[in-house]
């Protein structure tokens, strides 16, 4: 499915709707250039999952954990160069915890996923407009 959003708040709202019924164990691979709305979408995901937390990009920490009935593990692969580095930081441990894994900059870790993840692709189509395409399966861990 493809969606067009016209503001950061619309991107957040789409993320909230997307995550409302997302099953525990889902892996969401986010793709897109800097400033295209990935973190705004994850903020919405947290809200849609019923989490009351401040969501920031985990660029320097690699992963932020937002705990609740369905935890959200928010990864940022911007500084990683390979899937091996993702596994070095404990990726498999997170998969085993039954939360939802949202992975920004998934293009930096080719081979990290098994092909059953949900892909969310972001494209800037204007100053505030984004084309967001959601597809793929649901990776349950």
C-alpha positions in Angstrom: 0.0 0.0 0.0 1.2 3.5 -0.8 0.3 6.6 1.3 1.0 10.3 0.8 1.5 12.4 3.9 1.7 16.2 3.9 3.2 16.9 7.3 5.2 15.3 10.2 2.0 14.9 12.1 0.3 13.0 9.3 3.4 10.7 9.1 3.1 10.1 12.8 -0.6 9.4 12.5 0.1 6.9 9.7 2.6 5.2 12.0 0.1 5.0 14.8 -2.6 3.4 12.6 0.0 1.0 11.2 1.2 -0.2 14.6 -2.2 -0.4 16.3 -2.7 -4.1 15.5 0.9 -5.0 14.8 1.7 -8.3 16.4 4.4 -8.8 19.0 7.5 -10.1 17.3 7.1 -8.1 14.1 10.2 -6.7 12.4 9.6 -3.4 10.5 12.5 -2.5 8.2 12.5 1.3 7.4 14.2 2.6 4.3 14.8 6.2 3.1 17.1 9.1 3.1 17.9 11.5 5.9 15.0 13.6 7.0 12.3 11.6 5.1 10.1 10.8 8.2 11.4 7.5 9.6 11.6 8.7 13.2 8.3 10.5 13.0 6.7 7.2 11.8 8.3 5.3 14.7 7.0 8.0 17.1 3.5 7.3 15.7 4.1 3.5 16.0 4.9 4.0 19.8 1.6 5.9 20.2 -0.3 3.3 18.2 1.1 0.6 20.5 -0.1 2.4 23.6 3.3 3.5 24.7 3.6 6.9 26.5 7.3 7.8 25.9 9.5 10.3 24.2 10.8 8.7 21.0 14.1 10.0 19.6 16.4 8.7 16.9 18.8 6.2 18.4 21.6 7.2 16.0 24.3 7.3 18.7 23.0 4.6 21.0 22.0 2.2 18.1 18.8 1.1 19.9 16.2 2.6 22.2 13.9 0.4 24.2 10.3 1.6 24.9 8.7 -0.8 27.4 5.0 -1.6 27.7 2.6 -4.5 27.1 4.2 -4.8 23.6 7.7 -3.4 23.8 9.1 -1.4 20.9 12.8 -1.7 20.1 13.9 1.2 17.9 17.1 0.6 16.0 19.1 3.1 13.9 21.6 1.4 11.6 23.0 4.7 10.2 26.4 4.1 11.8 26.6 0.4 11.0 28.3 -1.0 7.9 27.0 -4.6 7.8 24.6 -7.1 9.1 27.5 -8.6 11.1 27.7 -5.5 13.2 24.0 -5.7 13.9 24.4 -9.2 15.2 27.4 -8.1 17.3 25.1 -5.7 19.2 22.7 -8.5 20.1 20.1 -8.4 17.3 19.1 -12.1 18.0 18.5 -11.3 21.6 16.1 -8.6 20.7 14.3 -10.9 18.3 13.8 -13.4 21.1 12.2 -10.8 23.5 8.8 -10.7 21.7 8.6 -7.0 21.1 8.2 -5.1 17.9 11.6 -4.2 16.2 11.6 -1.0 14.1 14.9 -0.6 12.2 15.8 2.7 10.6 18.4 2.7 7.8 17.8 -0.9 7.0 19.6 -0.5 3.7 22.9 -0.4 5.8 22.4 -4.0 7.0 21.7 -6.0 3.9 21.2 -9.7 4.7 20.1 -9.0 8.3 16.5 -10.0 7.6 15.1 -13.3 6.4 12.6 -11.8 3.9 9.5 -11.9 6.0 9.9 -8.5 7.6 7.5 -5.6 6.9 9.1 -3.0 4.7 8.3 0.7 5.0 9.9 2.8 2.3 10.0 6.6 2.5 10.4 9.0 -0.4 10.5 12.8 -0.2 8.1 14.2 -2.9 8.1 17.8 -1.7 9.2 20.0 1.2 6.7 18.4 3.6 5.2 15.7 1.4 6.2 12.0 1.7 5.3 8.9 -0.3 5.3 6.0 2.2 5.0 2.5 0.8 4.3 -0.4 3.2 4.7 -4.0 2.0 6.1 -7.4 2.8 5.2 -10.1 5.3 5.2 -10.1 9.1 8.3 -11.3 10.7 7.4 -13.0 14.0 10.2 -13.7 16.4 
